[in-house]
Amino acid sequence: MKRKPNVLFFGIDSLRSDHMSLHGYPRLTTPHLDKYLAGGTVFERQYSPHIPTTPGYSSMFTGMDCFGTDVVALRHQGGLGAHVKTLAELLGDEGYATTCVGFSANPASRGFQKYIDFTGWGSWSEGRSPKAENLNAVTIPELKRLAAGKQPFFLFMRHMDPHSPYLPPGPFERIFYGGNELDPKNRSLEPVYKFKPFCDYLASWFPPGCTDKDYIIAQYDGAIAYMDACIADILATVASLGIEEETLVVVTSDHGETLYDHECWFDHHGLYDTTLTVPLAFVWPGKVPAGVRVSDFTQQKDTMPTLLDLIGLRPKIDFDGRSLVPLMRGRRLPAQKEFYITEATWMRKHGWRTPRWKYIEAIEPDFHYKPQFELYDLVADPEENHNLAKRRPDIVKKLRTRMLNHIAKREKETGRTNPMYTNLQWHGMNHGPFESSDQAYNEMYIGSPEGAKLLQARELQRQRGCKKL
């Protein structure tokens, strides 16, 4: 019997698509991926509607939206619900050997047979952080082991570049910056240092005395380029093993990143497109059309159905997402240009996005003191800098009605209340919703890279018997 195809899955944390040269960014951040993905299909408008990491990967690995997963928060309480089946579980049932690299501590990673971790954080005092090389050091031997086995394999890698801290090794820290990051006349980082919830964490990996925001942005871009070069090593290994034609490669991200945008300071919160837009691409010689770029709107929930369709599996699962294979092959699918967006990161908000409009509603006060309602004209103001909520109450009312109608529909279909309404411990503070922005500002705090790591790993997979960090 012919062996099923392998699946090599790159999950690149915090990679916003508009900072990839693959998607037209003027800095050459992804030269290796640009060349490699030209041999497959690239989706140009892929969105992660439910941010950040835990809900993003939950949707990606189940084919469900947030109503289907019941997951909306970074600090999700407990494991992923038993009402959904993960990609790792399904492929394992189909005879796959499954390995997860760098993601053992998250509910969304349920179901892998083997977990491997690597050092994926860092600080200025520890020196430059070779995260992607650390990943390669454990991944390449595992890739060789899996390729030598009799079973098809599913190898998932969670890359921690370009996730903060942005500390790419040389020469990548300088390839996009030639200025003086310590220039005393540059005051662009002053508001960042004054932001109490993040200032200590950011100072732990910014160069001491750094004044220039553009240097920090260049570090993010350098981390992308560094990650891209290290991914080239993995792809070269695939070629050397002679398994290219029997391996489906997937490249995507859980969410994007805000840099100096919207005063969200070098993190991935805020329902702006900097955080919602991510890459998605598939490569499989002879099976996935080469040189295709698809401009239709697609979402994380489409990733698993598409992958399964490509490798020929038809599980009896009523996915919320859909296979994108017809789009790869030049056929049309019904347009899905409007969708519900959520975040329970450092703020709890939801909203509605259309091709023209973005509506954002705060469910409780946030630590940035932003207004409860935000409205942006994405055509006239693609960077979402001008809030029109007070000037266009008619549009606010229309979009809010569409959002609430969608919520009611999905609640009825799933038999569950919107998790944005029920997940009141999203902040991990052991009390109910914040009553004021002052309260949120004074209580939400991250002080070190180790603290950030623990926030992401707080709820381990109890089903696997992991103990809490």
C-alpha positions in Angstrom: 0.0 0.0 0.0 1.3 3.5 -0.9 2.5 5.4 2.1 0.5 8.5 3.0 2.3 11.9 2.5 4.3 13.5 5.3 3.3 16.9 6.7 5.9 19.4 7.7 4.3 22.3 9.4 6.0 25.6 10.2 4.1 27.7 12.8 6.0 31.0 13.0 5.0 32.9 16.1 4.2 36.6 15.8 4.9 36.9 12.1 2.9 39.6 10.4 2.6 39.1 6.7 3.2 42.7 5.8 6.8 42.5 7.1 7.6 39.7 4.7 9.3 40.4 1.4 7.0 37.5 0.2 4.1 40.0 0.6 5.9 43.0 -0.8 7.7 44.4 2.2 10.6 46.5 0.8 13.2 44.9 3.2 14.4 41.5 2.0 13.3 39.7 5.1 12.3 36.3 3.6 14.5 35.6 0.6 14.6 31.8 1.1 10.9 31.5 1.7 10.2 33.8 -1.2 12.0 31.4 -3.5 10.7 28.2 -1.9 7.1 29.2 -1.7 7.1 30.2 -5.4 6.9 26.5 -5.9 3.5 26.4 -4.2 0.4 28.4 -3.4 0.4 31.5 -1.3 -2.7 33.0 0.3 -2.4 36.8 0.4 -5.3 37.7 2.7 -5.0 35.1 5.5 -6.5 36.3 8.8 -6.2 35.1 12.4 -9.5 36.4 13.7 -9.1 35.0 17.3 -5.9 36.2 18.9 -3.4 35.6 20.4 -1.5 32.2 20.5 -3.9 29.9 22.3 -7.0 30.7 20.4 -5.1 31.1 17.1 -3.6 27.7 17.2 -6.8 26.2 18.6 -8.6 27.4 15.5 -5.7 26.3 13.2 -5.5 22.8 14.7 -9.2 22.1 14.8 -10.7 23.8 11.8 -13.1 25.6 14.1 -13.9 29.2 15.0 -13.9 30.5 18.6 -17.4 29.3 19.1 -16.4 25.8 17.9 -13.2 25.6 20.1 -14.7 27.6 23.0 -11.2 29.2 23.3 -10.5 32.9 23.1 -7.9 33.7 25.8 -4.1 33.5 25.9 -4.5 32.3 29.5 -7.1 29.7 28.7 -8.3 27.8 31.8 -7.8 24.1 31.5 -7.3 22.1 28.3 -8.9 22.1 24.9 -12.4 20.7 25.1 -13.1 17.1 24.3 -15.8 18.2 21.8 -13.1 18.9 19.2 -10.5 16.7 17.6 -7.0 18.2 16.9 -5.0 17.7 13.7 -2.4 15.7 15.7 -5.0 13.4 17.1 -6.6 12.8 13.7 -3.3 12.1 11.9 -2.2 9.9 14.8 -5.4 7.8 14.3 -4.5 7.5 10.6 -1.1 5.9 11.4 1.1 9.0 11.4 4.1 9.5 13.7 3.5 12.9 15.2 6.0 15.2 16.8 5.6 18.7 18.2 8.7 21.0 18.6 8.5 24.0 20.9 4.8 23.9 21.9 4.4 21.4 24.7 2.9 23.8 27.2 -0.3 25.0 25.3 -3.8 23.5 25.3 -3.9 23.8 21.5 -1.0 21.3 21.1 -3.0 18.4 22.4 -2.6 15.0 20.8 1.0 14.7 19.6 2.9 11.5 20.4 6.2 13.2 21.1 7.1 16.7 22.4 10.5 18.3 22.1 11.3 21.7 23.6 14.1 24.2 23.0 15.3 27.5 24.4 13.1 30.1 22.7 13.4 33.2 24.8 16.3 35.4 26.0 17.3 38.8 27.4 19.9 41.5 26.8 22.0 40.2 29.7 22.0 36.7 28.2 23.3 38.1 24.9 21.9 37.5 21.4 19.3 34.8 21.2 19.8 32.0 18.6 16.2 30.8 18.9 15.9 29.4 15.4 19.2 27.6 15.6 18.1 26.1 18.9 15.0 24.8 17.2 17.1 23.4 14.3 19.4 21.6 16.7 16.5 19.5 18.0 14.3 19.4 14.8 16.8 18.3 12.2 17.7 15.0 14.0 14.0 14.4 14.7 13.2 15.0 11.0 15.9 12.5 10.0 14.5 10.0 12.5 10.9 10.4 11.2 12.0 10.2 7.6 13.8 6.9 8.3 10.7 5.3 9.8 8.0 3.3 8.2 5.2 5.6 9.1 4.2 8.9 7.5 5.0 11.7 9.8 3.5 15.0 11.0 6.2 17.3 12.3 5.1 20.6 13.7 7.5 23.4 14.6 6.7 26.5 16.6 9.3 29.0 15.7 9.9 31.7 18.4 11.4 34.2 15.9 10.2 36.8 15.5 8.3 36.7 18.8 9.8 39.1 21.4 12.5 39.4 22.7 13.8 40.5 19.3 17.4 39.5 19.7 18.6 38.0 16.4 22.3 37.0 16.3 24.8 38.7 14.1 24.8 39.8 11.4 21.0 40.0 11.4 20.8 42.6 14.1 22.4 45.2 11.8 21.3 44.3 8.3 18.3 46.6 8.3 19.8 49.4 10.5 22.8 51.7 10.1 21.9 54.4 12.5 22.8 55.2 16.1 20.3 53.5 18.4 21.7 55.4 21.4 21.2 58.9 19.9 20.2 61.2 22.8 18.3 63.4 20.4 16.0 60.6 19.4 13.0 60.5 21.8 10.8 58.0 20.0 11.1 55.3 22.7 10.1 57.7 25.6 6.4 56.7 25.6 7.4 53.0 25.5 9.6 53.4 28.6 6.7 55.2 30.3 4.2 52.4 29.8 4.1 50.8 33.2 2.7 47.3 32.2 5.5 46.6 29.7 8.4 48.9 30.4 10.4 46.5 32.6 10.0 43.6 30.2 11.0 45.7 27.2 13.9 47.2 29.0 15.1 43.7 29.8 15.9 43.1 26.1 16.3 46.6 24.6 20.0 47.7 24.5 20.7 49.8 27.5 20.2 53.4 26.6 18.4 52.7 23.3 16.4 55.7 22.1 15.3 54.8 18.6 12.1 52.9 17.8 13.4 52.2 14.3 16.2 50.1 15.8 13.7 47.9 17.6 11.6 47.5 14.4 14.8 46.6 12.6 15.4 43.9 15.2 12.0 42.4 14.5 12.8 42.4 10.8 16.2 41.0 11.4 14.6 38.2 13.5 12.4 37.3 10.5 15.5 37.2 8.2 17.3 35.1 10.7 14.4 32.7 11.0 14.1 32.5 7.2 17.8 31.5 6.9 17.4 28.8 9.5 14.2 27.5 7.8 16.3 27.1 4.7 18.5 24.6 6.6 15.4 22.5 7.4 14.2 22.6 3.8 17.7 21.6 2.6 17.5 18.6 4.9 14.2 17.6 3.4 15.8 17.8 -0.1 18.8 15.8 1.1 16.6 13.1 2.5 14.8 12.8 -0.9 11.4 13.2 0.6 10.3 16.5 -1.1 7.8 14.8 -3.4 6.1 12.9 -0.6 6.0 15.8 1.9 3.4 18.6 2.2 4.9 21.7 3.6 2.7 24.3 5.4 3.9 27.8 6.4 1.8 30.0 8.6 1.6 32.0 11.9 -0.7 32.2 14.8 -1.0 36.0 14.8 0.9 39.1 13.7 2.6 41.8 15.8 2.2 45.4 16.7 5.4 47.3 16.7 5.2 51.0 17.2 1.6 50.8 16.0 -1.5 52.0 17.9 0.5 52.4 21.2 0.5 48.6 21.7 4.3 48.6 21.9 6.0 45.6 20.4 3.5 42.9 21.3 0.5 41.1 19.7 -2.6 42.7 21.2 -5.1 45.0 19.6 -7.6 44.0 16.9 -5.8 46.0 14.2 -4.7 44.3 11.0 -1.1 44.4 12.1 -2.1 41.6 14.5 -4.7 39.9 12.4 -2.8 39.4 9.1 -0.6 36.3 8.8 1.0 34.2 6.1 -0.4 31.0 4.7 1.3 28.9 2.0 1.4 25.2 0.9 4.1 23.5 -1.1 4.0 19.9 -2.4 5.6 19.3 -5.8 3.2 17.9 -8.3 0.2 18.2 -5.9 -0.1 21.8 -4.9 -0.2 24.2 -7.9 3.1 26.2 -8.2 3.3 29.9 -8.6 -0.3 30.6 -7.5 -1.2 33.5 -5.3 -4.8 33.7 -4.0 -6.3 37.0 -3.1 -9.6 35.8 -1.5 -10.1 36.3 2.2 -9.2 33.2 4.2 -9.0 32.4 7.9 -7.2 30.1 10.4 -10.1 27.8 10.6 -9.5 26.9 6.9 -6.0 25.6 7.5 -6.8 22.1 8.8 -9.6 21.3 6.2 -7.3 22.4 3.4 -4.4 20.3 4.7 -6.6 17.2 5.1 -8.1 17.7 1.6 -4.6 17.9 0.1 -3.4 14.6 1.7 -6.7 12.9 0.8 -8.3 12.5 4.3 -12.1 13.0 4.6 -12.9 12.9 8.3 -16.5 13.0 9.4 -16.1 16.4 11.1 -18.3 19.4 10.4 -15.6 22.0 10.3 -16.4 25.7 10.7 -13.6 26.3 8.1 -13.5 25.0 4.6 -10.9 23.6 2.2 -9.2 26.2 0.1 -8.0 23.6 -2.5 -10.5 24.9 -5.1 -9.0 28.3 -4.9 -5.6 26.9 -5.5 -6.8 25.3 -8.7 -8.5 28.4 -10.0 -12.0 27.7 -9.0 -14.2 30.0 -7.0 -15.7 29.6 -3.5 -18.4 31.7 -2.0 -16.9 34.9 -0.7 -16.4 35.2 3.1 -15.3 38.8 3.4 -16.9 39.6 6.7 -16.0 38.0 10.0 -16.0 38.2 13.8 -12.8 39.1 15.5 -11.8 38.6 19.1 -9.0 39.1 21.6 -8.4 38.2 25.2 -4.7 39.1 25.4 -3.9 42.1 27.5 -7.4 43.5 26.6 -10.8 41.9 26.1 -12.4 43.1 22.9 -14.3 41.9 19.9 -15.5 43.3 16.7 -16.5 42.9 13.1 -14.4 43.3 9.9 -15.6 43.9 6.4 -13.5 44.7 3.3 -14.1 48.4 4.0 -14.8 48.7 7.7 -13.3 47.6 11.0 -15.5 47.9 14.2 -13.9 47.2 17.6 -15.8 47.1 20.9 -14.2 46.9 24.3 -16.1 44.4 26.5 -14.3 45.9 29.6 -11.9 48.9 30.1 -8.4 48.4 28.7 -5.0 49.5 30.0 -4.4 51.7 27.0 -7.4 54.0 27.9 -8.8 53.5 24.4 -12.4 54.4 23.7 -15.1 51.7 24.1 -16.0 51.9 20.4 -13.6 52.2 17.5 -14.4 52.4 13.8 -11.9 52.5 10.9 -12.4 53.0 7.2 -9.9 50.5 5.9 -9.9 51.9 2.3 -9.3 55.5 3.2 -7.3 54.7 6.4 -5.6 51.3 6.0 -3.3 51.9 9.0 -6.3 52.4 11.2 -5.2 55.7 12.7 -8.5 57.7 12.6 -11.3 56.5 14.8 -14.6 57.4 13.1 -17.0 55.9 15.7 -18.4 59.3 16.9 -18.6 60.7 13.3 -20.3 57.6 11.8 -22.8 56.2 14.4 -24.8 54.8 11.5 -21.9 52.5 10.5 -21.3 51.6 14.1 -24.9 50.6 14.5 -24.9 48.6 11.3 -21.7 46.7 12.1 -22.6 46.0 15.7 -25.9 44.6 14.6 -24.1 42.3 12.1 -21.8 41.2 14.9 -24.5 40.5 17.4 -26.5 38.6 14.8 -23.5 36.4 14.1 -22.9 35.8 17.7 -26.6 34.7 18.2 -26.4 32.5 15.2 -23.2 30.7 16.3 -24.5 30.4 19.9 -27.6 28.6 18.6 -25.5 26.4 16.3 -23.1 25.3 19.0 -25.4 25.3 22.0 -22.8 27.4 23.9 -22.6 31.0 25.0 -20.0 33.1 23.3 -16.7 32.4 25.1 -15.9 36.1 25.0 -18.7 36.5 27.5 -17.9 33.6 29.8 -14.1 33.7 30.0 -13.8 36.2 32.8 -10.4 35.0 34.1 -8.7 35.8 30.8 -6.3 38.2 32.7 -5.3 35.6 35.3 -6.0 38.1 38.2 -8.4 35.9 40.1 -11.2 38.5 40.0 -13.9 39.6 37.6 -13.7 42.1 34.7 -11.7 45.2 35.2 -13.9 48.1 36.3 -11.7 50.9 35.0 -8.7 51.5 32.8 -6.7 52.6 35.9 -7.3 49.2 37.4 -6.2 47.4 34.3 -3.1 49.6 33.9 -2.0 49.1 37.5 -2.6 45.3 37.6 -1.6 44.1 34.1 2.2 43.8 34.3 5.0 41.7 32.8 8.4 42.1 34.3 10.8 39.7 32.5 11.2 37.3 29.6 10.8 34.5 32.1 7.5 36.0 33.2 6.4 36.2 29.6 7.3 32.5 29.1 5.3 31.5 32.2 2.3 33.4 31.0 2.2 31.4 27.8 2.9 28.2 29.5 0.6 28.6 32.6 -1.9 26.0 31.6 -0.2 22.7 30.6 -1.8 19.7 29.0 -3.3 18.0 32.0 -4.4 15.1 29.8 -0.7 14.4 29.2 0.2 14.5 32.9 2.3 17.6 32.6 2.8 19.5 35.8 2.3 23.3 36.1 5.4 25.5 35.6 
